[in-house]
């Protein structure tokens, strides 16, 4: 699993420069990425966020991140780009809560607990000090 803590802004800028020199389709094809749909702008051009981040990972570690690593849901590419100083679109607003008020529940009360009853001491044979069976007669001593 790829970690992106080693990816710096400089690695991302190197990836963007390669994206510019190759062109979008060639850049995606060379590294085997499909268009992710997450796009960001940098200096007037649009870039595929997942592909740029995956190749920046290659500049940082020597290995490009795979599509599965980028799309598994464990990596928020847009948030990572934002942390590295890039302008990314704001996430869509959360849906407004419904106008129907939520039902309120009565507070829960603790159920009364049963008292703790200690186990009775087992009966011991006075001769051999063994625990007596339920019959009360020692198996060894008789």
Contact map, one row per residue, 1 for C-alpha under 8 A:
1110000000000000000000000000000000000000000000000000000000000000000010000000000000000000000000000000000000000000000000000000000000000000000000
1111000000000000000000000000000000000000000000000000000000000000100010000000000000000000000000000000000000000000000000000000000000000000000000
1111110000000000000000000000000000000000000000000000000000000000000000000000000000000000000000000000000000000000000000000000000000000000000000
0111111000000000000000000000000000000000000000000000000010000000000000000000000000000000000000000000000000000000000000000000000000000000000000
0011111100000000000000000000000000000000000000000000000000000000000000000000000000000000000000000000000000000000000000000000000000000000000000
0011111100000000000000000000000000000000000000000000000010011000000000000000000000000000000000000000000000000000000000000000000000000000000000
0001111110110000000000000000000000000000000000000000000110110000000000000000000000000000000000000000000000000000000000000000000000000000000000
0000111111110000000000000000000000000000000000000000000000010000000000000000000000010000000000000000000000000000000000000000000000000000000000
0000001111111000000000000000000000000000000000000000000000000000000000000000000000011000000000000000000000000000000000000000000000000000000000
0000000111111100000000000000000000000000000000000000000000000000000000000000000000000000000000000000000000000000000000000000000000000000000000
0000001111111110000000000000000000000000000000000000000110110000000000000000000000000000000000000000000000000000000000000000000000000000000000
0000001111111111000000000000000000000000000000000001101100000000000000000000000000000000000000000000000000000000000000000000000000000000000000
0000000011111111100000000000000000000000000000000000000100000000000000000000000000000000000000000000000000000000000000000000000000000000000000
0000000001111111110000000000000000000000000000000000000100100000000000000000000000000000000000000000000000000000000000000000000000000000000000
0000000000111111111000000000000000000000000000000001101100100000000000000000000000000000000000000000000000000000000000000000000000000000000000
0000000000011111111100000000000000000000000000100001000000000000000000000000000000000000000000000000000000000000000000000000000000000000000000
0000000000001111111110000000000000000000000000000000000000000000000000000000000000000000000000000000000000000000000000000000000000000000000000
0000000000000111111111000010000000000000000000000000000000000000000000000000000000000000000000000000000000000000000000000000000000000000000000
0000000000000011111111110010000000000000000000100001000000000000000000000000000000000000000000000000000000000000000000000000000000000000000000
0000000000000001111111110000000000000000000000000000000000000000000000000000000000000000000000000000000000000000000000000000000000000000000000
0000000000000000111111100000000000000000000000000000000000000000000000000000000000000000000000000000000000000000000000000000000000000000000000
0000000000000000011111111110000000000000000000000000000000000000000000000000000000000000000000000000000000000000000000000000000000000000000000
0000000000000000001111111110000000000000000000000000000000000000000000000000000000000000000000000000000000000000000000000000000000000000000000
0000000000000000001101111111000000000000000000100000000000000000000000000000000000000000000000000000000000000000000000000000000000000000000000
0000000000000000000001111111100000000000000000000000000000000000000000000000000000000000000000000000000000000000000000000000000000000000000000
0000000000000000000001111111110000000000000000000000000000000000000000000000000000000000000000000000000000000000000000000000000000000000000000
0000000000000000011001111111111000000000000000000000000000000000000000000000000000000000000000000000000000000000000000000000000000000000000000
0000000000000000000000011111111111100000000000000010000000000000000000000000000000000000000000000000000000000000000000000000000000000000000000
0000000000000000000000001111111111000000000000000000000000000000000000000000000000000000000000000000000000000000000000000000000000000000000000
0000000000000000000000000111111110000000000000000000000000000000000000000000000000000000000000000000000000000000000000000000000000000000000000
0000000000000000000000000011111110000000000000000000001000000001000000000000000000000000000000000000000000000000000000000000000000000000000000
0000000000000000000000000001111111000000000000000000000000000000001000000000000000000000000000000000000000000000000000000000000000000000000000
0000000000000000000000000001111111100000000000000010000000000000011000000000000000000000000000000000000000000000000000000000000000000000000000
0000000000000000000000000001100111110000000000000000000000000000001000000000000000000000000000000000000000000000000000000000000000000000000000
0000000000000000000000000001000011111000000000010010000000000000000000000000000000000000000000000000000000000000000000000000000000000000000000
0000000000000000000000000000000001111110000000011110000000000000000000000000000000000000000000000000000000000000000000000000000000000000000000
0000000000000000000000000000000000111110000000010000000000000000000000000000000000000000000000000000000000000000000000000000000000000000000000
0000000000000000000000000000000000011111000000011100000000000000000000000000010000000000000000000000000000000000000000000000000000000000000000
0000000000000000000000000000000000011111100001111000000000000000000000000000000000000000000000000000000000000000000000000000000000000000000000
0000000000000000000000000000000000000111110001111000000000000000000000000000000000000011100000000000000000000000000000000000000000000000000000
0000000000000000000000000000000000000011111111100000000000000000000000000000000000000011000000000000000000000000000000000000000000000000000000
0000000000000000000000000000000000000001111111100000000000000000000000000000000000000110000000000000000000000000000000000000000000000000000000
0000000000000000000000000000000000000000111110000000000000000000000000000000000000000000000000000000000000000000000000000000000000000000000000
0000000000000000000000000000000000000000111111000000000000000000000000000000000000000000000000000000000000000000000000000000000000000000000000
0000000000000000000000000000000000000000111111100000000000000000000000000000000000000000000000000000000000000000000000000000000000000000000000
0000000000000000000000000000000000000011110111110000000000000000000000000000000000000000000000000000000000000000000000000000000000000000000000
0000000000000001001000010000000000000011110011111001000000000000000000000000000000000000000000000000000000000000000000000000000000000000000000
0000000000000000000000000000000000111111000001111111000000000000000000000000000000000000000000000000000000000000000000000000000000000000000000
0000000000000000000000000000000000010111000000111111100000000000000000000000110010000000000000000000000000000000000000000000000000000000000000
0000000000000000000000000000000000010100000000011111110000000000001001000000100000000000000000000000000000000000000000000000000000000000000000
0000000000000000000000000001000010110000000000011111111000000000000000000000000000000000000000000000000000000000000000000000000000000000000000
0000000000010011001000000000000000000000000000111111111100000000000000000000000000000000000000000000000000000000000000000000000000000000000000
0000000000010010000000000000000000000000000000001111111110000000100000000000100010000000000000000000000000000000000000000000000000000000000000
0000000000000000000000000000000000000000000000000111111111000001111001000000000000000000000000000000000000000000000000000000000000000000000000
0000000000010010000000000000001000000000000000000011111111100001100000000000000000000000000000000000000000000000000000000000000000000000000000
0000001000111110000000000000000000000000000000000001111111110001000000000000000000000000000000000000000000000000000000000000000000000000000000
0001011000100000000000000000000000000000000000000000111111111111100000000000000000000000000000000000000000000000000000000000000000000000000000
0000000000000000000000000000000000000000000000000000011111111111100000000000000000000000000000000000000000000000000000000000000000000000000000
0000001000100110000000000000000000000000000000000000001111111111000000000000000000000000000000000000000000000000000000000000000000000000000000
0000011100100000000000000000000000000000000000000000000111111100000000000000000000000000000000000000000000000000000000000000000000000000000000
0000010000000000000000000000000000000000000000000000000011111111000000000000000000000000000000000000000000000000000000000000000000000000000000
0000000000000000000000000000000000000000000000000000000011111111000000000000000000000000000000000000000000000000000000000000000000000000000000
0000000000000000000000000000000000000000000000000000000011101111100000000000000000000000000000000000000000000000000000000000000000000000000000
0000000000000000000000000000001000000000000000000000011111101111110000000000000000000000000000000000000000000000000000000000000000000000000000
0100000000000000000000000000000000000000000000000000111011000011111011000000000000000000000000000000000000000000000000000000000000000000000000
0000000000000000000000000000000010000000000000000000010000000001111111000000000000000000000000000000000000000000000000000000000000000000000000
0000000000000000000000000000000111000000000000000100010000000000111111100000000000000000000000000000000000000000000000000000000000000000000000
0000000000000000000000000000000000000000000000000000000000000000011111110000000000000000000000000000000000000000000000000000000000000000000000
1100000000000000000000000000000000000000000000000000000000000000111111110110000000000000000000000000000000000000000000000000000000000000000000
0000000000000000000000000000000000000000000000000100010000000000111111111110100000000000000000000000000000000000000000000000000000000000000000
0000000000000000000000000000000000000000000000000000000000000000001111111110000000000000000000000000000000000000000000000000000000000000000000
0000000000000000000000000000000000000000000000000000000000000000000111111110000000000000000000000000000000000000000000000000000000000000000000
0000000000000000000000000000000000000000000000000000000000000000000001111111000000000000000000000000000000000000000000000000000000000000000000
0000000000000000000000000000000000000000000000000000000000000000000011111111000000000000000000000000000000000000000000000000000000000000000000
0000000000000000000000000000000000000000000000000000000000000000000011111111100100000000000000000000000000000000000000000000000000000000000000
0000000000000000000000000000000000000000000000000000000000000000000000001111111100000000000000000000000000000000000000000000000000000000000000
0000000000000000000000000000000000000000000000001100100000000000000001000011111110000000000000000000000000000000000000000000000000000000000000
0000000000000000000000000000000000000100000000001000000000000000000000000001111111000001000000000000000000000000000000000000000000000000000000
0000000000000000000000000000000000000000000000000000000000000000000000000001111111100000000000000000000000000000000000000000000000000000000000
0000000000000000000000000000000000000000000000000000000000000000000000000011111111110000000000000000000000000000000000000000000000000000000000
0000000000000000000000000000000000000000000000001000100000000000000000000000111111111111000000000000000000000000000000000000000000000000000000
0000000000000000000000000000000000000000000000000000000000000000000000000000011111111111000000000000000000000000000000000000000000000000000000
0000000000000000000000000000000000000000000000000000000000000000000000000000001111111100000000000000000000000000000000000000000000000000000000
0000000110000000000000000000000000000000000000000000000000000000000000000000000111111100000000000000000000000000000000000000000000000000000000
0000000010000000000000000000000000000000000000000000000000000000000000000000000011111110000000000000000000000000000000000000000000000000000000
0000000000000000000000000000000000000000010000000000000000000000000000000000000011111111000000000000000000000000000000000000000000000000000000
0000000000000000000000000000000000000001110000000000000000000000000000000000000011001111100000000000000000000000000000000000000000000000000000
0000000000000000000000000000000000000001100000000000000000000000000000000000010011000111110000000000000000000000000000000000000000000000000000
0000000000000000000000000000000000000001000000000000000000000000000000000000000000000011111000000000000000000000000000000000000000000000000000
0000000000000000000000000000000000000000000000000000000000000000000000000000000000000001111100000000000000000000000000000000000000000000000000
0000000000000000000000000000000000000000000000000000000000000000000000000000000000000000111110000000000000000000000000000000000000000000000000
0000000000000000000000000000000000000000000000000000000000000000000000000000000000000000011111000000000000000000000000000000000000000000000000
0000000000000000000000000000000000000000000000000000000000000000000000000000000000000000001111100000000000000000000000000000000000000000000000
0000000000000000000000000000000000000000000000000000000000000000000000000000000000000000000111110000000000000000000000000000000000000000000000
0000000000000000000000000000000000000000000000000000000000000000000000000000000000000000000011111000000000000000000000000000000000000000000000
0000000000000000000000000000000000000000000000000000000000000000000000000000000000000000000001111100000000000000000000000000000000000000000000
0000000000000000000000000000000000000000000000000000000000000000000000000000000000000000000000111110000000000000000000000000000000000000000000
0000000000000000000000000000000000000000000000000000000000000000000000000000000000000000000000011111100000000000000000000000000000000000000000
0000000000000000000000000000000000000000000000000000000000000000000000000000000000000000000000001111100000000000000000000000000000000000000000
0000000000000000000000000000000000000000000000000000000000000000000000000000000000000000000000000111110000000000000000000000000000000000000000
0000000000000000000000000000000000000000000000000000000000000000000000000000000000000000000000000111111000000000000000000000000000000000000000
0000000000000000000000000000000000000000000000000000000000000000000000000000000000000000000000000001111100000000000000000000000000000000000000
0000000000000000000000000000000000000000000000000000000000000000000000000000000000000000000000000000111110000000000000000000000000000000000000
0000000000000000000000000000000000000000000000000000000000000000000000000000000000000000000000000000011111000000000000000000000000000000000000
0000000000000000000000000000000000000000000000000000000000000000000000000000000000000000000000000000001111100000000000000000000000000000000000
0000000000000000000000000000000000000000000000000000000000000000000000000000000000000000000000000000000111110000000000000000000000000000000000
0000000000000000000000000000000000000000000000000000000000000000000000000000000000000000000000000000000011111000000000000000000000000000000000
0000000000000000000000000000000000000000000000000000000000000000000000000000000000000000000000000000000001111100000000000000000000000000000000
0000000000000000000000000000000000000000000000000000000000000000000000000000000000000000000000000000000000111110000000000000000000000000000000
0000000000000000000000000000000000000000000000000000000000000000000000000000000000000000000000000000000000011111000000000000000000000000000000
0000000000000000000000000000000000000000000000000000000000000000000000000000000000000000000000000000000000001111100000000000000000000000000000
0000000000000000000000000000000000000000000000000000000000000000000000000000000000000000000000000000000000000111110000000000000000000000000000
0000000000000000000000000000000000000000000000000000000000000000000000000000000000000000000000000000000000000011111000000000000000000000000000
0000000000000000000000000000000000000000000000000000000000000000000000000000000000000000000000000000000000000001111100000000000000000000000000
0000000000000000000000000000000000000000000000000000000000000000000000000000000000000000000000000000000000000000111110000000000000000000000000
0000000000000000000000000000000000000000000000000000000000000000000000000000000000000000000000000000000000000000011111000000000000000000000000
0000000000000000000000000000000000000000000000000000000000000000000000000000000000000000000000000000000000000000001111100000000000000000000000
0000000000000000000000000000000000000000000000000000000000000000000000000000000000000000000000000000000000000000000111110000000000000000000000
0000000000000000000000000000000000000000000000000000000000000000000000000000000000000000000000000000000000000000000011111000000000000000000000
0000000000000000000000000000000000000000000000000000000000000000000000000000000000000000000000000000000000000000000001111100000000000000000000
0000000000000000000000000000000000000000000000000000000000000000000000000000000000000000000000000000000000000000000000111110000000000000000000
0000000000000000000000000000000000000000000000000000000000000000000000000000000000000000000000000000000000000000000000011111000000110000000000
0000000000000000000000000000000000000000000000000000000000000000000000000000000000000000000000000000000000000000000000001111100000110001000000
0000000000000000000000000000000000000000000000000000000000000000000000000000000000000000000000000000000000000000000000000111110011110000000000
0000000000000000000000000000000000000000000000000000000000000000000000000000000000000000000000000000000000000000000000000011111111110000010000
0000000000000000000000000000000000000000000000000000000000000000000000000000000000000000000000000000000000000000000000000001111110000000000000
0000000000000000000000000000000000000000000000000000000000000000000000000000000000000000000000000000000000000000000000000000111110000000000010
0000000000000000000000000000000000000000000000000000000000000000000000000000000000000000000000000000000000000000000000000000111111000000000110
0000000000000000000000000000000000000000000000000000000000000000000000000000000000000000000000000000000000000000000000000001111111100000000000
0000000000000000000000000000000000000000000000000000000000000000000000000000000000000000000000000000000000000000000000000001100111110000010000
0000000000000000000000000000000000000000000000000000000000000000000000000000000000000000000000000000000000000000000000000111100011111000010000
0000000000000000000000000000000000000000000000000000000000000000000000000000000000000000000000000000000000000000000000000111100001111111111000
0000000000000000000000000000000000000000000000000000000000000000000000000000000000000000000000000000000000000000000000000000000000111111111000
0000000000000000000000000000000000000000000000000000000000000000000000000000000000000000000000000000000000000000000000000000000000011111100000
0000000000000000000000000000000000000000000000000000000000000000000000000000000000000000000000000000000000000000000000000000000000011111100000
0000000000000000000000000000000000000000000000000000000000000000000000000000000000000000000000000000000000000000000000000010000000011111110000
0000000000000000000000000000000000000000000000000000000000000000000000000000000000000000000000000000000000000000000000000000000000011111111001
0000000000000000000000000000000000000000000000000000000000000000000000000000000000000000000000000000000000000000000000000000100001111001111111
0000000000000000000000000000000000000000000000000000000000000000000000000000000000000000000000000000000000000000000000000000000000011000111111
0000000000000000000000000000000000000000000000000000000000000000000000000000000000000000000000000000000000000000000000000000000100000000011111
0000000000000000000000000000000000000000000000000000000000000000000000000000000000000000000000000000000000000000000000000000001100000000011111
0000000000000000000000000000000000000000000000000000000000000000000000000000000000000000000000000000000000000000000000000000000000000000111111
